Amino acid sequence: MTPLSKFLYAAASVLATAYLILTVQGNHVIAGWLLTAFFLLLAYAFRGNVHLSGFSYTLTIVGVVCMALYHPQYFISWGSFKLSALITPLIQLIMFGMGTSMGLGDFAGVIKNPVGVFIGVVSHFIIMPLLGFTIANFSGLPPEIAAGIILIGCSPNGMASNVISYLAKANLALSITITAVSTMLAPFVTPFLMKWLAGAFVEIDAAKMMWDIIQMVILPIGAGIIANKLLRGNKKWLETIMPMVSMFGIAFILVIITAAGRNSLLSIGPVLVILVLIHNLSGYTLGYWTGRLFRMSERDCRTIAIEVGMQNAGLASGLAKEMGKLATVGLAPAIFGPLMNTTGSLLASYWHRRPPKESKHTTID
């Protein structure tokens, strides 16, 4: 352990102790800042550890979310400008970044192995929506908050699943293709599933939702693919900056949602966290055994598990905002995002230490 790491861990310990003391004394204003600083210091310390570096961004998210819980007034509006208006542009920017890393080759896997892609995409859009619907029905939560669980289940995959697949020694090519296909199908599949499964919980305008997804996802990704094609060999700066922009965008979106739904989170937060965790972990489990059912290789089973269990929480948050229900429908996606990154990192770490054995059943490589 380096001297800097030792200092950071020691400083984080001091902050944690001070936070507990101030909380007991009832000084929540200063305590909130100390808790935020604790998580940010710990996140920076984790970056220097090869085994913990994967959790650095998640801890950063937890830190800024804590800041929003303790000091929501800074993240609801600045003057007369409501910060929720930034959510859609930020999602479009993130999707543009996704597009700059994509090309027509990402869809080649459909031709190389249509069966593997079909199993992945269909499993994703069957398992997670039905899980979300079941959990929402038995949750006992207010209808609009329960609808958020269904919304995250009906969303397509996110780019995070590709990173986790790579770390888990899964089939990265298959992961990228499933993500690309499910994203392109989202304008048609997500509104239909929401109308069917969530219509009893909250009013769903399927046509408007379709147009919202096209605006937030398809058009920005298309622009990113075109930019990727035009820049060709001169896009190194874009590849460097866009991941950082995406991480900042996701963090800021989560902060805005947390601030908007603070009161609901404080009252039902622990219950919602448990339900979202069940949703996420059940997705991994059922996805993996779906691959086993179809006699896929171990690498591909891991891929299906990750692609089923991980969702595009940013898009779900944007849809909740466009529905005008950011503080209720948007809560489950806001929790699902950081949670799936944590569980995904743990799963990837577990599988990374256990390389898959070669199998005669293979798909895209």
C-alpha positions as semicolon CSV with decimal commas, in nm:
position;residue;x (nm);y (nm);z (nm)
1;M;0,000;0,000;0,000
2;T;0,141;0,339;-0,102
3;P;0,180;0,627;0,147
4;L;-0,095;0,816;-0,039
5;S;-0,334;0,522;-0,005
6;K;-0,257;0,495;0,367
7;F;-0,327;0,866;0,410
8;L;-0,655;0,844;0,217
9;Y;-0,779;0,547;0,420
10;A;-0,680;0,719;0,744
11;A;-0,854;1,042;0,640
12;A;-1,165;0,847;0,539
13;S;-1,168;0,679;0,882
14;V;-1,149;1,018;1,054
15;L;-1,437;1,149;0,839
16;A;-1,649;0,843;0,916
17;T;-1,591;0,887;1,290
18;A;-1,670;1,259;1,273
19;Y;-1,986;1,182;1,072
20;L;-2,114;0,941;1,336
21;I;-2,044;1,189;1,618
22;L;-2,217;1,477;1,441
23;T;-2,513;1,258;1,347
24;V;-2,561;1,157;1,711
25;Q;-2,542;1,525;1,806
26;G;-2,806;1,607;1,543
27;N;-2,580;1,826;1,329
28;H;-2,697;1,679;0,999
29;V;-2,592;1,972;0,779
30;I;-2,219;1,926;0,838
31;A;-2,255;1,549;0,877
32;G;-2,390;1,525;0,520
33;W;-2,081;1,695;0,376
34;L;-1,853;1,468;0,581
35;L;-2,031;1,154;0,456
36;T;-1,995;1,273;0,097
37;A;-1,625;1,345;0,150
38;F;-1,580;1,000;0,311
39;F;-1,712;0,817;0,004
40;L;-1,518;1,037;-0,240
41;L;-1,190;0,982;-0,051
42;L;-1,255;0,610;-0,037
43;A;-1,333;0,607;-0,409
44;Y;-1,001;0,776;-0,487
45;A;-0,816;0,536;-0,256
46;F;-0,974;0,237;-0,431
47;R;-0,833;0,355;-0,765
48;G;-0,486;0,258;-0,644
49;N;-0,589;-0,102;-0,568
50;V;-0,617;-0,343;-0,861
51;H;-0,882;-0,550;-0,680
52;L;-1,093;-0,253;-0,570
53;S;-1,055;-0,008;-0,858
54;G;-1,374;-0,139;-1,022
55;F;-1,575;-0,002;-0,730
56;S;-1,427;0,347;-0,744
57;Y;-1,697;0,495;-0,969
58;T;-1,976;0,328;-0,772
59;L;-1,846;0,482;-0,448
60;T;-1,831;0,819;-0,620
61;I;-2,197;0,777;-0,716
62;V;-2,288;0,683;-0,358
63;G;-2,104;0,992;-0,234
64;V;-2,283;1,240;-0,458
65;V;-2,618;1,068;-0,395
66;C;-2,561;1,117;-0,021
67;M;-2,495;1,484;-0,092
68;A;-2,829;1,508;-0,275
69;L;-3,010;1,338;0,014
70;Y;-2,866;1,574;0,274
71;H;-2,871;1,891;0,060
72;P;-3,142;1,849;-0,207
73;Q;-3,192;2,225;-0,242
74;Y;-2,875;2,251;-0,451
75;F;-2,993;1,996;-0,709
76;I;-3,358;2,083;-0,771
77;S;-3,326;2,427;-0,927
78;W;-3,079;2,711;-0,977
79;G;-3,283;3,027;-0,960
80;S;-3,583;2,976;-1,186
81;F;-3,411;2,700;-1,388
82;K;-3,516;2,345;-1,295
83;L;-3,221;2,107;-1,318
84;S;-3,449;1,823;-1,428
85;A;-3,449;1,994;-1,771
86;L;-3,088;1,876;-1,810
87;I;-3,172;1,505;-1,789
88;T;-3,280;1,453;-2,150
89;P;-2,984;1,646;-2,303
90;L;-2,743;1,454;-2,078
91;I;-2,891;1,120;-2,188
92;Q;-2,863;1,229;-2,551
93;L;-2,499;1,317;-2,492
94;I;-2,435;0,979;-2,331
95;M;-2,605;0,800;-2,620
96;F;-2,402;1,004;-2,868
97;G;-2,090;0,880;-2,689
98;M;-2,220;0,525;-2,718
99;G;-2,267;0,581;-3,091
100;T;-1,911;0,706;-3,139
101;S;-1,785;0,370;-3,012
102;M;-2,016;0,176;-3,242
103;G;-2,016;0,084;-3,607
104;L;-2,196;-0,147;-3,846
105;G;-1,960;-0,421;-3,728
106;D;-2,141;-0,427;-3,396
107;F;-2,443;-0,570;-3,577
108;A;-2,240;-0,829;-3,768
109;G;-2,296;-1,078;-3,488
110;V;-2,660;-1,108;-3,595
111;I;-2,541;-1,260;-3,921
112;K;-2,261;-1,468;-3,765
113;N;-2,479;-1,624;-3,500
114;P;-2,844;-1,519;-3,509
115;V;-2,944;-1,785;-3,255
116;G;-2,716;-1,654;-2,978
117;V;-2,827;-1,295;-3,036
118;F;-3,194;-1,398;-3,055
119;I;-3,172;-1,586;-2,724
120;G;-2,999;-1,291;-2,557
121;V;-3,238;-1,021;-2,680
122;V;-3,559;-1,220;-2,627
123;S;-3,446;-1,335;-2,281
124;H;-3,372;-0,976;-2,187
125;F;-3,711;-0,845;-2,296
126;I;-3,904;-1,134;-2,136
127;I;-3,727;-1,204;-1,807
128;M;-3,668;-0,852;-1,671
129;P;-4,011;-0,705;-1,758
130;L;-4,196;-1,002;-1,609
131;L;-3,975;-0,996;-1,300
132;G;-4,042;-0,624;-1,263
133;F;-4,416;-0,675;-1,303
134;T;-4,420;-0,954;-1,042
135;I;-4,211;-0,759;-0,790
136;A;-4,420;-0,444;-0,842
137;N;-4,744;-0,635;-0,781
138;F;-4,625;-0,786;-0,455
139;S;-4,426;-0,481;-0,334
140;G;-4,706;-0,291;-0,164
141;L;-4,543;0,032;-0,284
142;P;-4,741;0,332;-0,414
143;P;-4,843;0,264;-0,779
144;E;-4,614;0,522;-0,941
145;I;-4,308;0,403;-0,748
146;A;-4,393;0,040;-0,827
147;A;-4,426;0,137;-1,196
148;G;-4,061;0,246;-1,186
149;I;-3,960;-0,115;-1,113
150;I;-4,146;-0,225;-1,427
151;L;-3,991;0,059;-1,627
152;I;-3,635;-0,043;-1,544
153;G;-3,728;-0,401;-1,635
154;C;-3,862;-0,294;-1,975
155;S;-3,553;-0,090;-2,065
156;P;-3,283;-0,213;-2,306
157;N;-2,925;-0,302;-2,214
158;G;-2,668;-0,038;-2,131
159;M;-2,301;-0,008;-2,229
160;A;-2,202;-0,107;-1,874
161;S;-2,292;-0,466;-1,961
162;N;-2,018;-0,472;-2,224
163;V;-1,753;-0,365;-1,973
164;I;-1,872;-0,623;-1,719
165;S;-1,875;-0,896;-1,988
166;Y;-1,516;-0,815;-2,075
167;L;-1,406;-0,830;-1,710
168;A;-1,601;-1,153;-1,651
169;K;-1,424;-1,329;-1,941
170;A;-1,759;-1,364;-2,113
171;N;-1,823;-1,331;-2,489
172;L;-1,765;-0,960;-2,548
173;A;-1,862;-0,970;-2,916
174;L;-2,194;-1,131;-2,831
175;S;-2,249;-0,880;-2,552
176;I;-2,191;-0,582;-2,782
177;T;-2,426;-0,721;-3,046
178;I;-2,707;-0,793;-2,797
179;T;-2,672;-0,443;-2,652
180;A;-2,682;-0,285;-2,997
181;V;-2,986;-0,485;-3,111
182;S;-3,185;-0,439;-2,789
183;T;-3,115;-0,065;-2,798
184;M;-3,241;-0,034;-3,155
185;L;-3,554;-0,235;-3,067
186;A;-3,628;-0,026;-2,757
187;P;-3,851;0,237;-2,928
188;F;-4,092;-0,039;-3,024
189;V;-4,058;-0,296;-2,745
190;T;-4,030;-0,075;-2,433
191;P;-4,351;0,130;-2,489
192;F;-4,548;-0,186;-2,573
193;L;-4,426;-0,365;-2,260
194;M;-4,491;-0,060;-2,040
195;K;-4,844;-0,019;-2,176
196;W;-4,913;-0,388;-2,118
197;L;-4,745;-0,438;-1,779
198;A;-4,752;-0,094;-1,614
199;G;-5,080;0,042;-1,750
200;A;-5,261;-0,052;-1,430
201;F;-5,007;0,138;-1,218
202;V;-4,966;0,460;-1,413
203;E;-5,100;0,616;-1,733
204;I;-4,878;0,524;-2,030
205;D;-4,878;0,711;-2,360
206;A;-4,706;0,449;-2,577
207;A;-4,677;0,672;-2,887
208;K;-4,515;0,955;-2,691
209;M;-4,280;0,712;-2,517
210;M;-4,176;0,572;-2,854
211;W;-4,092;0,920;-2,981
212;D;-3,908;1,001;-2,655
213;I;-3,687;0,693;-2,696
214;I;-3,616;0,779;-3,059
215;Q;-3,512;1,130;-2,954
216;M;-3,307;1,018;-2,655
217;V;-3,148;0,705;-2,801
218;I;-3,180;0,636;-3,172
219;L;-3,104;0,984;-3,310
220;P;-2,802;1,052;-3,082
221;I;-2,659;0,703;-3,143
222;G;-2,708;0,751;-3,518
223;A;-2,526;1,086;-3,498
224;G;-2,247;0,918;-3,300
225;I;-2,208;0,639;-3,557
226;I;-2,187;0,900;-3,834
227;A;-1,928;1,097;-3,635
228;N;-1,731;0,776;-3,582
229;K;-1,734;0,713;-3,958
230;L;-1,636;1,068;-4,053
231;L;-1,355;1,103;-3,799
232;R;-1,204;0,761;-3,867
233;G;-0,842;0,781;-3,748
234;N;-0,883;1,125;-3,587
235;K;-1,117;1,030;-3,305
236;K;-0,869;0,949;-3,026
237;W;-0,965;1,264;-2,834
238;L;-1,332;1,163;-2,863
239;E;-1,262;0,813;-2,729
240;T;-1,081;0,971;-2,434
241;I;-1,333;1,237;-2,341
242;M;-1,668;1,066;-2,403
243;P;-1,638;0,799;-2,129
244;M;-1,564;1,075;-1,876
245;V;-1,855;1,283;-2,006
246;S;-2,083;0,978;-1,980
247;M;-1,977;0,903;-1,622
248;F;-2,034;1,265;-1,520
249;G;-2,371;1,268;-1,698
250;I;-2,492;0,953;-1,524
251;A;-2,379;1,081;-1,185
252;F;-2,551;1,417;-1,234
253;I;-2,875;1,252;-1,349
254;L;-2,879;1,033;-1,038
255;V;-2,819;1,335;-0,815
256;I;-3,110;1,526;-0,971
257;I;-3,346;1,227;-0,933
258;T;-3,236;1,167;-0,574
259;A;-3,296;1,530;-0,481
260;A;-3,638;1,531;-0,649
261;G;-3,751;1,211;-0,480
262;R;-3,575;1,262;-0,146
263;N;-3,888;1,243;0,072
264;S;-4,007;0,922;-0,091
265;L;-3,660;0,769;-0,068
266;L;-3,632;0,843;0,303
267;S;-3,967;0,676;0,370
268;I;-3,949;0,370;0,142
269;G;-3,583;0,369;0,037
270;P;-3,466;0,050;0,218
271;V;-3,763;-0,150;0,085
272;L;-3,706;-0,024;-0,269
273;V;-3,333;-0,103;-0,251
274;I;-3,409;-0,463;-0,148
275;L;-3,669;-0,507;-0,425
276;V;-3,438;-0,360;-0,689
277;L;-3,156;-0,586;-0,569
278;I;-3,384;-0,891;-0,600
279;H;-3,478;-0,777;-0,952
280;N;-3,114;-0,737;-1,054
281;L;-2,983;-1,062;-0,902
282;S;-3,278;-1,263;-1,034
283;G;-3,198;-1,129;-1,381
284;Y;-2,841;-1,259;-1,360
285;T;-2,957;-1,598;-1,232
286;L;-3,238;-1,657;-1,480
287;G;-3,028;-1,523;-1,766
288;Y;-2,744;-1,764;-1,688
289;W;-2,973;-2,066;-1,665
290;T;-3,152;-1,967;-1,984
291;G;-2,816;-2,002;-2,157
292;R;-2,769;-2,339;-1,989
293;L;-3,118;-2,446;-2,103
294;F;-3,018;-2,380;-2,465
295;R;-2,684;-2,560;-2,418
296;M;-2,473;-2,249;-2,476
297;S;-2,104;-2,238;-2,382
298;E;-1,999;-2,112;-2,039
299;R;-1,875;-1,785;-2,191
300;D;-2,207;-1,729;-2,360
301;C;-2,406;-1,822;-2,048
302;R;-2,213;-1,555;-1,860
303;T;-2,290;-1,309;-2,136
304;I;-2,663;-1,381;-2,130
305;A;-2,664;-1,348;-1,749
306;I;-2,503;-1,004;-1,767
307;E;-2,711;-0,885;-2,061
308;V;-3,034;-0,987;-1,890
309;G;-2,948;-0,850;-1,545
310;M;-2,807;-0,510;-1,647
311;Q;-3,036;-0,236;-1,779
312;N;-3,006;0,113;-1,927
313;A;-3,100;0,297;-1,606
314;G;-3,021;0,634;-1,765
315;L;-3,282;0,586;-2,035
316;A;-3,537;0,470;-1,778
317;S;-3,471;0,785;-1,575
318;G;-3,517;0,999;-1,884
319;L;-3,848;0,832;-1,965
320;A;-3,966;0,891;-1,608
321;K;-3,879;1,258;-1,647
322;E;-4,066;1,282;-1,979
323;M;-4,367;1,125;-1,807
324;G;-4,350;1,408;-1,552
325;K;-4,297;1,157;-1,271
326;L;-3,925;1,188;-1,198
327;A;-3,973;1,188;-0,818
328;T;-4,176;0,864;-0,821
329;V;-4,136;0,650;-1,135
330;G;-3,773;0,765;-1,155
331;L;-3,671;0,630;-0,813
332;A;-3,627;0,261;-0,904
333;P;-3,405;0,340;-1,206
334;A;-3,199;0,579;-0,989
335;I;-3,133;0,299;-0,741
336;F;-3,090;0,026;-1,003
337;G;-2,803;0,206;-1,180
338;P;-2,545;0,218;-0,897
339;L;-2,665;-0,115;-0,759
340;M;-2,620;-0,307;-1,085
341;N;-2,269;-0,161;-1,126
342;T;-2,180;-0,288;-0,779
343;T;-2,327;-0,636;-0,827
344;G;-2,192;-0,652;-1,182
345;S;-1,841;-0,568;-1,063
346;L;-1,862;-0,836;-0,792
347;L;-1,988;-1,094;-1,042
348;A;-1,718;-0,999;-1,293
349;S;-1,450;-1,028;-1,024
350;Y;-1,578;-1,375;-0,927
351;W;-1,588;-1,501;-1,286
352;H;-1,259;-1,334;-1,378
353;R;-1,081;-1,562;-1,131
354;R;-1,255;-1,864;-1,286
355;P;-1,179;-1,869;-1,661
356;P;-1,447;-2,060;-1,855
357;K;-1,354;-2,401;-1,985
358;E;-1,357;-2,453;-2,358
359;S;-1,681;-2,595;-2,490
360;K;-1,798;-2,730;-2,822
361;H;-2,094;-2,491;-2,797
362;T;-1,974;-2,152;-2,917
363;T;-2,122;-1,839;-3,061
364;I;-1,970;-1,510;-3,168
365;D;-1,596;-1,456;-3,113
